[in-house]
Amino acid sequence: MNFKKYISVALFAALLSACSSDFLTKVPEDSINTSNFFQTEADAIAAINGAYQPLQWPKLYNMRMWTTDIMAGNSIVGAGGGTDGIETQDEANFITSTDNQGVLDLWRGPWPGILRTNIILQKVPGMSISENVKNRVLGEAYFLRAHYYFILVRFFGDVPLVLTPVTPGDDLRPSRAPKADVYTQIISDLNKAIELLPTKEEYSTADLGRATKGAAVGTLAKVYLTLGNWQQTVDLCDQVKTLGYSLNANYGDNFNPATENSQESLFEVQHSGKTTFDFWSNENQASWLSTFTGPRGSNMVDGGWGWNQPTQEFVDSYETGDKRKDVTVFYEGCPKFDGQDYKKAYSLTGYNLRKFVVTKTVTGGAYDNSPLNFPVLRYADVLLMKAEALNELGRTTDAQLASTDANATLNKVRARAGLADVVGLSQNDLRNKILHERRMELAFEGQRWFDLIRVQNGQYGIDFLHSIGKSNMSSKFLLMPVPQKERDANPNLTQNTGY
């Protein structure tokens, strides 16, 4: 079975088809009849395939996660103007209210995945199937549950901690658990995933794209980076290296359908581009990125709705000679795309996002079948995490460019971008340089917002956003509000401060 093709497996989807998209509704999503399921190895694989599916939904990586770069100041909504994307405009202007649809999506997006993994973690241990398959499926489930909770805790802080399937008679109104408890669970799940998961090389070609030991190690490194546990971050980043990951020679290969799941990729959200399901449905297997972000009115791509337009300030932040600019941004005078010149009139800012746009040759004249995966964790990110952690540990020096120094680790990423080595900076200056490098290297991959809110307990983000004119930003907006619809359904949910 090709995992990329069958991530939306019909059997498991059918089990969940009668369930609502909100785990706080009267019928919980995992209140399903499993009496005739979880009998065979194929059942276990079908179940775990279904647990990946919410990653593909617009509530997460097919829209809301990448629009956080708009909130982080890298871009504007663009699109059709007016009220098009008004919920994202409000988030980016820091006037977010408790009825914001984008916030509601981000709150609801992870819960179906959490509930599906909870079913797997309850049912699969007792199955009489191959131990290799059992361990792999359980490892994938632990990884995915941790990943979904990592999304929630960074956006909302305290969230309900639901670790078992909901059954009739259970309390459907859980309170929010302290974020420290949520992080403890995430770390526990990721350590179990590391123990159980195969390495990338141990997967068959058909199963590339599944969670691996490297994905779990790298995600745990990011958890510890978020918590400020610097030595654990360094140790885990070094462990990723021993698992065989490395930078692609060409930065653009990370965003090319022909070179997906490469040596640099620790984890990607998979898209086959199949049109079996409606483009707007949760079962859709195509990426929205090319369709939504392609230059509006240009006829350069299929779709081309002009979302996520880079700002002048962002474009000006590229250093001279940075090779990543031509991969990431359309600008007047940039290299041709599919034989066509870009015109600044295509955008409100004069720029469009290029990173995830695919040619008509790939999409074949249709807006609804881009097969481009979305990168969640790359080895470049691992190197930059290590550089930041080393710098915070005081290992900043570039003496002899030792491989254990923050400078040398940072410079590996810069070298691929065609940039000169960084030398001789103070710890504080190197901290700012590394965060700048993360901004440019990982632009529009849904990472910048999380960097803004984690550094210096969010003061870094507040200061940066003020510096680009977003004066409404305050500590209140470091967390999103708990959606009022959820609080109406569950009065045990408290609200974040200031909302």
N, C-alpha and C positions, 0 to 999 in steps of 0.2 A: 504494500500500500504506500502510495506517495503521500507523505505527511502534509506537504504544502497544498496538495490538491484536496485532501479530505479532512482538513482541520475542522471544517463544519460538517461533522458526520451526521447523517440523517437519523440514525437510531437514537443517539443520545439527545439530539435536538427534539425528537418526537416525544421523549419522556418529559421534556421540559416545556413542551409547546403550550400547555394549558396554563402556565404560570405567568404571573405578572413580572414586569421589569423592575418592580420595587419590592425589596425584601421586607418592607414594613406593611405591605398590603395584607388583607385578611388571609389570602392563600399564599403561604411562603413558597419560594421558588424551588426549594428542595423537598417539599412535601409531595413526593412522587411515589408511585408504586414501583418498587425495585424487586418485587418478589420473583419476577421472571427474568431479571437482569443480573449482571455480575455472576454469570455462570461459567463463562469461557474466557480464554485469553483475548479473543476478539472483543468481548464486552468490555474488558478492562481498558483496552487500547481505545475503543470508541469513547469511553467515558473521559479519559484524559484528553483526547482530542477536543471534546466539547468544553473542557475547562480552559483551553487556550482561547476559545472563540471570543469571549468578551474583550480581549486585547484588541481585536480587529474593529470593534464597534466605534461609531462616532463619539460615544460618550468617553472613550479613552483615546487610543492612538490614531484612529482615523480622523479625528478632528480636535477634540478638546485638549489633548496633551500638546500638540504642536502649536495651538493658538496661545499657549502660555508665553511664547516668545514675544507676542504682541503686548501682553501684560508686562513683560520684562523690559520693554522699550526697544527691542531690536527692529520692530516693524509696526505698521498700522494695519487695521483690518483691510482697508482698500475696498475690494469687492465692488458692489454696485453703488456705494455711497448711501447717504440717507440713513435709514434704519437697518440696512443690511448688516447683519452681525451685531445688532445693538447690544446684545448681552456681553459680547467680547469688548465692544467699545466701552461699556460701563466698567468692566473689570480693569481695562487699561487706563481709564481715567480715574480709577479709585473712587468710584461712587457706587460700588457694588452693594446691592441690597439683598435681603433674605429671600426674595422671589426671583433672583437671577437664574435664567434657564441654564446657562453654562455651568454655574455652581451646582445646580441640581443634577446635571449630567455627571459631573465629576464625583459627586457623592454617591450616586446610584451606580455608576459604571463598574466599580470593582466587585459589588456584592454578588452578582450572579456567579462570577468566577470563584469567589470565596466559598459560596454555598456548594458549588459543584465539587471543589476540591475537598470540602468537608465530607461529602458523600463518599468520595473515592477513599479517603483516609479511614473511613469507618468500614467500608465494604471489602476493599481489596485485600487487606491482610489475611482474611479468612478464606480466600479463594484457593482452590487447588489448581494452580497454574505454574508455569515455569518460574523458578525463583528469580531468574534474570529479568524476565518481563515484570514480575511483581515488584521487584526492587526499583526498576527503572520508573514504572508508573507511579509508585509512591514517592520517589525522588522528585519527579516532575510535579506532583501535587504539592509537596512541601515547598518547592521553589515558587510555584505559581501563587500559592496562598500568601507566602511572604511578599511576593512582588505586589500583589493587590493591596495588601495592608500597608506596604511602604508608600504606595501612592496616596492612600487615604490619610495616613498619619502626617505626612508632610503638608498636605493641603489643609487639614482640619484639626490637627492636634489630637486630642482625646476622641476616640471613636469606639463604638461597641466592639467588643472582642468576642466573636461568635466562632467557636471551634468545633462544634458538632452539628450535624444536620438537625433542622427544626422538625419536630414531629407534632401531631395533633395533641393539644393540651399544653404545649410549651409556651413560655412567655414570649410574646411577639413584640414586646416593648422593652428591649434591653437598654440599660443606661450606658453612657460613654465610659470606657475604661481609661485610666490615666495613660498618657502617651508613653510613659516609661514602661508600663506593662505591655503595651503594644510592641514597642521596640524589643523587649525581652522575648516576646513570642516570635517576632520576625527573625531574630538572631538564632533562636532555637530551631525554627523551621529551616533556615538556610544551612545550619550545621548538619541537620539530618539529610538535607538534599545533597550536600557535598559528599557525605558518606555513601549515599545510595546511587547517585547518578553516574552514568558512563562519561568518559571523556568524549570530546568531539570526534576523535579518530575512531572511537569504538562504535559509532553509529554507521549504519549503512547509508549510501547516498540517498535512498528514498526517505530516510528519517532525519536528514539534515534540517535544522531549524528547531528541533526539540531542545528543551533545556538540557544543559550539559553541566558537568562538574565545574568547568571554567565559568559558565554563566553564574552559577551559585557562588563561587569564590569571588568573582568580580562584583556581584551585587552586595555580598557581605562587606567587601572593602568599601563600597559606597555608603552602606549603612554606618560603618565605623567612622568614615570621613564626616558624615552628617553629624555624628555624635561627638566629634572631636577626639576620637581615640586614635591618635596618630601612629603609634607603633603597630597596632593591629592592622591599620590601613596599609602600612609599608609591607608588613609580612604577607598579607594576603595578595597585594599587587605582585610581590615577588613570586608567590605561588602560581599566579596566573601565567607568568612568564615560563615557568617550568612546564606548563601544560601545552606549550607549543605555539602560543599566539604571537603575532608580530604585526608590524605596520605593513599595509599594502604599499608598494612603491608609488602608486598613483592614488592620490587622495580621492579622485573622482570615482574610483572603482567601488567605493563604499555606497554609491548611489546609482549604480548601474544594474539593471535587471539581469544582465549577463554575468555578473560577478558577485552575486549575493551569497551570503553565508560564507564569506571568505576567511582567510587566515586572521584578519583583523576583527572579525565579528564574533563577539561573545554571545549576543542574543539579538534577534530581530523579530518583529511581528511579521508573520508570513502572509503574503497575498499571492494568490494564483492568477488573479485577473479573470477568473471564470465568471460567466454571466448567467449561470444557472439560477441565481437568485436576484431579486430586484436590487438595484444600486443603492436604494435608500433603506433597505431592510438590514436587520442585525446579521442576517445570514450572508450578506454580500461578501464576496471574496476579492473584490477589487479595491485598490488604494484610491482614496479621494484626493491625494496630494497633487498630482499632476493636473487633474480636472479643476480643482479649486484654485491652485496658485499660479497656473499658467497665465501669461499676459492677456488681459481682457481685450477683446476686439482685434487681436493680432493675427488670428488664424495660424498661429505658430504650432499650436497643439490642439488635440481634441478636447473640447471643453474650454478651458481658459477663462476662469471667472474672476481672476485678479485679486485673490485674497493674499494676505500676509506680505504686504509690500514693505521691503526694507527702507529704513529711514536714512536721511542724509548723514546723520550723526553716526549710524552704524557703518555705512559705507566708508565714511572718512576715517573710521577706526582701523581699517586695514593698513598695515605697513607697506611701503613701497616694495613691489616685487613679490608680494604674497600670492602664491599660486592658487590658494583656496578661493580667492575673490572670483575668478572666472568660472569656477565650479558652482559657486554659491549664489551669485547675483547676476541678473541681467542689467546691463547699463548701456547707454548709447556709446557705441564704439567697441563693445565687447566682442569676443569671437562669435561668429555666426552660429546660429542654432538650426540644425537641419537645413543649412543653406540659406537661412533667412536672417536679415539684420534686425536688431532690436531698436525700437524707437522709444524715447523717454515719454512720449505722449501716451503710451499704453498704460501709464501708471500715474497715480496722484502724487507720488513722491519722485517720480522719474526712474524708479527701480522696481524690478520684480524678482521674486524668488526663482532661482534656476535649479537649485540642488535636487529637487524631487520631480522635475518635469521630464517626461519621456516623449520621444518622437512619435509622429503619426505612424511610422513604420512599425513601432511596437504595438500601438493601440489599434491600428488598422481601421481608422476612421470612426471610432466610437469613443465616447467620453467615459464609458462605464466599465472599462476592462484593463486598467493599468495594473500590471503584476508586480510593481516595485515594492519591495519590503520596506518596513520602517525600522531604522537602526535604534535600538534601545541602549545597547552597551557595546562600545568598541574598545580595542586595545589602546588607541590614542587617549581615551578617557582614563584608562587604567594608568598610563604613564603620567598623565597630568595629576591624577589623584596622588600618586606616589610622590611626585615632585612637591605638591602642596604639603603633604604630610612630613616629608623630609625637611622642608623649610621650617615648618612649625616646630620640629624637633631641634632646630638650630643647626641642621646640617646643610647650610646654604652655600658654603664655599665652592668655588669652581677650581680649586687647586688641582692641576694636572687633569682636570675634567674626569675625576674619578667617577665610576659608574654608580657609586653610592651617594653622590651629591645631588641636591635638588636641581642645580643648574644643568648638570649633564643630562638628567632625566627629561627636563623641560626641552633641552636643545635637540633631543631626538625627534620630537614632534615638530619643532621649528625647522629642522633640516629638511624634512619632507616638503614643507611649505616654501622652501627656497629662501629661508630667512637666516640671517647671521646668528651666531651663538650669543646668548646673553651671558655677560661676565660682570663681576665686580659690583653687583647690587647688594644693598643692605637687605636684611630679612624682610622689612616692611615693603621695600620697593619690589623685591622679588615676589612677595605675596601678591601684590597688585599686578605684577607682570603675568604670573601664573593664571590669575583669575581673568585677565584680559585674554590670554591664550585660550583658556577654556571657552570664552565667549566666541572667539573667531573660529576655532576648530570645530566646536559642537553647535554652531549657529543653526537655529531652527529645528533642532533635534529634541526640543522639550527639556533641555538641561539648564538653561540660563536662569529661569525663575527660581529653581531650587538652590542654585548657587547664591543668588541674591539674598534669599531669606535665611540661609544657614550660617553665613560668615558673620562673625561678630554679633551673633544672635539677631541678625537681620539689619543691624545698623549700616552695614556695607550696602545693602540694597536700598535702604531709605536714602542714604547719602547719594548714591548713584542716580536714583530716579529723580531726586530733587535737582541734581546737576543737569539733567536733560529736560527740565521744565515741568516735571510731574509733581507739582507742589502739594497735591492732595494726598500723596503717599504718607502714611504714618504707621506706627507699630500695629495699629488695629488691623491693617490689611496684610500683615504677615501670615495670618490665617484667614481662610475663607469662612463665611458664615455657614452655620448649619442651616440648610434650607428650611423655610417655614413650613412647607408641605410635609416634611418629615417630622417636624416638631408637632404639627397638628395631628399627625397619625400616631405619634409616640410622645406623650407628654413627659416621659422620663429623659428625653434628650435636652440637655442644657444648651445655652447659646454661648458662642465665643464672645469675649469681652469687646464691647463697643458697638455691637450690632443690635 
